[in-house]
Amino acid sequence: MNGSTSQIVTTIGDGVRLGDVVTIGGNLHTVTNVRRVAGGRRVLEFADGNVYVLGAALPIQVMRTSHTRVRLVAGRDGLARMALS
């Protein structure tokens, strides 16, 4: 069994991760690649083929999804328990 939660996070260019979703010009873009270029800037490549150059220290809001895996494990008493990982 798997689940996921999404949250809005404010980060800087250095903190953008693969899979983050950013809003640029009112459009949502999913980050598929992040590269460092001259001056410490980051080039964000998106699933739709667009790119965006972001300053390393420029704050940006991203929607970040974290995946939670739920599994059953045996407890000491022999009963099944749910564990999150």
C-alpha positions as CSV (number, residue, x, y, z in Angstrom):
1,M,0.0,0.0,0.0
2,N,1.4,3.4,-0.9
3,G,0.4,7.0,-0.3
4,S,1.7,10.4,-1.0
5,T,1.4,13.9,0.4
6,S,2.1,17.2,-1.3
7,Q,3.2,20.4,0.3
8,I,4.2,23.9,-0.9
9,V,7.8,24.6,0.1
10,T,9.8,27.8,-0.4
11,T,13.4,27.0,-1.4
12,I,16.2,28.6,-3.3
13,G,17.6,27.6,-6.7
14,D,20.1,25.2,-5.0
15,G,17.2,23.4,-3.3
16,V,15.0,22.5,-6.4
17,R,14.7,18.7,-6.8
18,L,13.6,16.4,-9.6
19,G,9.9,15.9,-9.5
20,D,9.2,19.4,-7.9
21,V,6.4,21.3,-9.6
22,V,6.9,25.0,-10.1
23,T,4.5,27.7,-11.4
24,I,5.9,30.0,-14.1
25,G,3.6,32.4,-15.9
26,G,0.6,30.7,-14.3
27,N,1.5,27.3,-15.8
28,L,2.5,24.3,-13.8
29,H,5.8,22.7,-14.8
30,T,7.3,19.4,-13.4
31,V,11.1,19.5,-13.1
32,T,12.8,16.6,-14.9
33,N,16.4,17.8,-14.8
34,V,18.5,20.4,-12.9
35,R,21.9,21.6,-14.1
36,R,24.3,24.1,-12.7
37,V,25.6,26.8,-15.1
38,A,28.0,29.8,-14.8
39,G,27.4,32.1,-11.8
40,G,25.9,29.3,-9.7
41,R,22.6,29.5,-11.5
42,R,20.4,26.5,-12.2
43,V,18.8,25.5,-15.4
44,L,15.5,23.7,-14.7
45,E,14.3,21.5,-17.5
46,F,10.6,20.5,-17.5
47,A,8.6,17.6,-18.7
48,D,6.9,19.7,-21.4
49,G,10.4,20.6,-22.9
50,N,10.6,24.1,-21.6
51,V,13.6,25.4,-19.6
52,Y,14.0,28.1,-17.0
53,V,17.2,29.7,-15.6
54,L,17.1,30.3,-11.9
55,G,19.5,32.2,-9.7
56,A,21.1,30.0,-7.0
57,A,20.0,32.3,-4.2
58,L,16.6,33.3,-5.7
59,P,13.6,32.1,-3.5
60,I,11.0,30.0,-5.4
61,Q,7.9,28.1,-4.2
62,V,7.6,24.5,-5.3
63,M,5.1,21.8,-4.8
64,R,6.9,18.8,-3.4
65,T,5.4,15.3,-3.2
66,S,6.7,12.8,-0.7
67,H,5.8,9.2,-1.1
68,T,5.1,7.0,1.9
69,R,5.2,3.3,1.7
70,V,2.9,1.4,4.1
71,R,3.7,-2.2,4.9
72,L,2.6,-4.9,7.3
73,V,5.1,-6.2,9.8
74,A,4.7,-8.8,12.6
75,G,4.7,-7.4,16.1
76,R,6.3,-9.1,19.1
77,D,2.9,-10.4,20.0
78,G,2.4,-12.0,16.6
79,L,-0.2,-9.5,15.4
80,A,0.2,-7.5,12.2
81,R,1.2,-3.9,12.5
82,M,1.5,-1.1,9.9
83,A,4.9,0.5,9.4
84,L,5.6,3.7,7.4
85,S,8.8,4.1,5.5
